[in-house]
Amino acid sequence: MSPSTLPRLLQKQSDALLEEWQKLLLKSMGRHLSPSDEHTLLANTREFLGLFLQAVQTGEVKDIHAPAWQQVRDFLTSLSASRAREGFTPTETAVFIFSLKEPIFLRLRDETQDAARFAAEIWSTSQLLDQLGLFTTEAYQVTREEIISRQQQELLELSTPVVRLWDNILALPLIGTLDSNRTQVVMESLLEAIVSTRSDIAIIDITGVPMVDTLVAQHLLKTIAAARLMGADCIISGVRPQIAQTIIHLGVDLSAVTTKATLAAALQVALHRTGATIVKAGAPSR
């Protein structure tokens, strides 16, 4: 295809092309857009078509990673990230580019009389738009992965709450599997709470941990060691009979750690160590 054919076509019929593209794009979205979203979408098409025209006018229509396409890439990256955050699907994001094919192809057909030349122009333009469509999808995926990773981190933080049970006594209830990533979050949350509350004792409750193996036990010991370095002692509660048998079978040494079957029992030990006592209200005096 002659390098000047596509730029000349876009410049000559930009208004009509933009109008037809917008109609096709709105029809292919597959969802009802609010007036505000529709206005944003139409503004995006105008901006993109302007940047697209500037890029093809340089004569570079084979490689969208060339410097001439930098502004187009930046625009598509921003658009894809925005759509990923707003809940658009990958298809709805990619169709922004692919819906531009039909109006361009129809005008290329009208502009080109020679069949061989027309075929070459269609092929070149299709490759160009395919590159842009794939770039859009990849940019969308990068943002989605960042969102998922952030949400996973937030869930980890929410699933490891540190509770202040009493003066100088913290509790860290664990629910679910304890892996390396979660252990890091657990450790950071516990150490920050120890510093902020100046607590001396931390109760790590594993009632909600379905299985304790060697790896989980090692994670617990690392957390306990880190807490001790901060000047706090740890008590493990929620040690069920099957977990106790598993720990013995694995040969894990928890002899230096106080363990209790229930959180209540662990709290009693912690209160005793801090010199506090609990008295029932209204208990009859003797």
C-alpha positions in Angstrom: 0.0 0.0 0.0 1.2 3.5 -0.8 2.3 5.2 2.4 0.1 8.2 1.6 -3.2 6.4 0.9 -4.4 5.8 4.5 -3.4 9.3 5.8 -5.0 11.0 2.9 -8.2 8.9 3.3 -8.4 9.7 7.1 -7.8 13.4 6.6 -10.3 13.6 3.7 -13.1 11.7 5.4 -12.4 12.1 9.0 -15.7 13.6 10.0 -17.8 10.9 8.2 -15.5 8.2 9.4 -15.7 9.4 13.0 -19.5 9.5 12.9 -19.8 6.0 11.5 -17.2 4.6 13.9 -19.0 6.1 16.9 -22.3 4.5 15.8 -20.7 1.1 15.3 -18.9 1.4 18.6 -22.0 2.3 20.6 -23.9 -0.6 19.0 -21.2 -3.1 19.8 -20.6 -2.1 23.4 -23.1 -4.7 24.7 -24.2 -2.5 27.6 -26.3 0.5 28.3 -24.1 3.6 28.8 -25.1 6.5 30.9 -25.1 9.9 29.2 -21.9 10.8 30.9 -20.2 7.5 29.8 -21.4 8.0 26.3 -20.1 11.5 26.2 -16.7 10.2 27.4 -16.7 7.4 24.9 -17.3 9.8 22.0 -14.7 12.2 23.3 -12.2 9.2 23.3 -13.0 8.4 19.7 -12.3 11.9 18.6 -9.0 12.1 20.5 -7.9 8.7 19.3 -8.7 9.4 15.6 -6.7 12.6 15.8 -3.7 10.8 17.3 -4.1 7.9 14.8 -4.0 10.3 11.9 -0.9 12.1 13.2 0.9 8.7 13.5 0.1 7.4 10.1 1.0 10.7 8.4 4.6 9.9 9.4 4.5 7.0 7.0 5.1 4.4 9.7 2.2 1.9 9.4 3.9 -1.4 10.2 5.3 -1.0 13.7 3.2 0.6 16.5 6.2 0.5 18.8 8.0 3.1 16.7 8.4 6.6 18.2 5.7 8.0 15.9 3.1 5.9 17.8 4.1 7.0 21.3 1.1 9.2 21.9 -1.2 6.6 20.5 0.3 4.0 22.9 0.0 6.4 25.9 -3.6 7.1 25.0 -4.5 3.4 24.7 -2.7 2.5 27.9 -4.6 5.2 29.8 -7.9 4.2 28.2 -7.4 0.5 28.9 -6.4 1.1 32.6 -9.5 3.3 33.0 -11.8 0.7 31.6 -10.3 -2.1 33.7 -10.9 -0.1 36.8 -14.5 0.7 35.7 -15.3 -3.0 35.2 -15.4 -3.1 31.4 -14.6 -6.5 29.9 -11.5 -7.2 27.7 -13.8 -7.5 24.7 -15.5 -4.2 25.4 -12.1 -2.6 25.6 -10.6 -4.2 22.5 -13.7 -3.4 20.4 -12.8 0.2 20.7 -10.1 -0.5 18.1 -11.6 -3.4 16.1 -14.8 -1.5 15.4 -12.8 1.0 13.5 -12.0 -1.6 10.8 -15.3 -1.6 9.0 -15.6 2.1 8.3 -12.0 2.3 7.1 -12.2 -0.7 4.9 -15.4 0.6 3.2 -13.7 3.8 2.4 -10.6 2.1 1.2 -12.8 0.1 -1.2 -14.4 3.3 -2.5 -11.0 5.0 -2.9 -9.2 2.1 -4.6 -10.1 0.8 -8.0 -7.3 -1.7 -8.5 -8.1 -5.0 -6.8 -4.5 -5.9 -6.0 -3.8 -2.5 -4.5 -7.0 -2.7 -2.5 -6.0 -6.1 -1.1 -2.6 -4.8 -0.1 -4.1 -1.7 1.6 -6.7 -3.9 3.5 -4.0 -6.2 4.6 -1.7 -3.4 5.8 -4.4 -1.6 7.6 -5.8 -4.7 9.2 -2.3 -5.6 10.6 -2.0 -2.1 11.9 -5.3 -2.2 13.7 -4.7 -5.7 15.0 -1.5 -4.5 16.6 -3.3 -1.7 18.3 -6.1 -4.0 19.4 -3.7 -6.5 20.9 -1.8 -3.6 22.6 -5.0 -2.4 24.1 -5.8 -5.9 25.5 -2.4 -6.3 27.0 -2.6 -2.9 28.7 -6.0 -3.8 30.0 -4.6 -7.1 31.4 -1.7 -5.4 33.2 -4.1 -3.1 35.0 -6.5 -6.0 35.9 -3.5 -8.0 37.4 -2.5 -4.9 39.4 -6.1 -4.6 40.7 -6.3 -8.3 41.6 -2.9 -8.2 43.3 -4.0 -5.2 45.4 -7.3 -6.8 46.3 -5.5 -10.0 47.4 -3.2 -7.9 49.6 -6.2 -6.1 51.1 -7.9 -9.4 51.8 -4.8 -10.7 53.5 -4.7 -7.7 55.7 -8.4 -8.0 56.5 -8.0 -11.7 57.3 -5.3 -11.1 59.9 -6.8 -8.6 62.3 -4.9 -7.9 65.5 -7.3 -7.4 68.5 -6.5 -5.8 71.8 -8.1 -8.1 74.4 -6.8 -6.4 77.5 -4.2 -3.9 78.6 -0.8 -5.2 77.2 -2.6 -8.3 75.7 -3.1 -8.7 71.9 -4.9 -11.5 70.0 -4.2 -12.6 66.5 -6.9 -15.0 65.2 -5.8 -16.9 62.1 -8.4 -18.4 59.7 -7.4 -20.4 56.6 -4.1 -21.5 55.2 -0.9 -19.9 56.4 1.5 -19.5 53.5 4.7 -17.5 53.1 2.9 -14.4 51.7 0.3 -14.4 54.5 2.9 -15.0 57.1 4.7 -11.8 56.1 1.4 -9.9 56.5 0.7 -11.6 59.8 4.1 -10.7 61.1 4.0 -7.1 60.0 0.5 -6.6 61.4 1.5 -8.2 64.7 4.7 -6.3 65.1 3.1 -2.9 64.3 0.3 -3.6 66.8 2.9 -4.5 69.5 4.7 -1.3 68.9 1.6 0.9 68.8 0.0 -0.6 71.9 3.2 -1.4 73.8 1.8 -4.9 74.6 3.8 -7.6 76.3 1.8 -10.6 75.3 0.3 -11.7 72.0 -2.0 -14.7 71.6 -1.9 -16.4 68.2 -5.1 -18.3 67.9 -5.0 -21.1 65.2 -8.5 -22.5 65.8 -9.4 -21.5 62.2 -6.3 -23.0 60.6 -7.5 -26.2 59.0 -4.1 -28.0 58.9 -0.8 -27.5 60.6 2.2 -29.0 58.7 5.9 -28.4 59.0 5.8 -25.3 56.9 2.9 -23.8 58.9 4.7 -24.6 62.1 7.9 -22.9 60.8 5.8 -19.8 59.9 4.4 -19.7 63.4 7.8 -20.0 65.0 9.2 -17.1 62.8 6.3 -14.9 63.9 6.9 -15.8 67.5 10.6 -15.1 67.2 10.0 -11.7 65.6 7.5 -10.8 68.4 10.1 -11.7 71.0 12.6 -9.5 69.4 10.1 -6.7 69.9 9.8 -7.6 73.6 6.5 -9.5 73.5 5.9 -13.1 74.5 3.5 -15.3 72.4 1.0 -17.9 73.4 -0.6 -20.2 70.8 -4.2 -21.1 71.4 -6.6 -23.3 69.5 -4.4 -26.4 69.6 -6.9 -29.2 68.9 -6.0 -32.9 69.6 -5.4 -33.7 66.0 -3.2 -30.7 65.6 -1.2 -31.7 68.7 -0.7 -35.2 67.3 0.4 -33.8 63.9 2.9 -31.5 65.6 4.4 -34.4 67.6 4.4 -36.6 64.5 6.3 -33.9 62.5 8.8 -33.5 65.3 8.2 -29.8 65.6 9.6 -28.4 68.8 7.2 -26.0 70.5 8.5 -26.7 74.0 9.6 -23.0 74.3 6.1 -21.8 73.4 3.1 -21.8 75.7 0.2 -23.6 74.0 -3.5 -23.8 75.0 -6.5 -25.6 73.7 -8.8 -22.5 73.7 -8.5 -18.8 73.4 -10.1 -18.4 76.8 -7.4 -20.6 78.4 -4.7 -18.6 76.7 -6.3 -15.3 78.0 -6.3 -16.6 81.5 -2.5 -17.4 81.3 -1.9 -13.9 79.8 -3.9 -12.2 82.5 -2.0 -14.1 85.2 1.4 -13.1 83.6 0.4 -9.4 83.6 -0.9 -9.7 87.2 -4.5 -9.0 86.3 -7.5 -10.9 87.6 -11.1 -11.1 86.6 -13.8 -11.1 89.2 -17.5 -11.8 88.5 -19.7 -8.8 89.1 -22.0 -9.3 92.1 -20.2 -12.4 93.3 -21.2 -13.1 97.0 -18.6 -12.3 99.5 -17.6 -14.9 102.0 
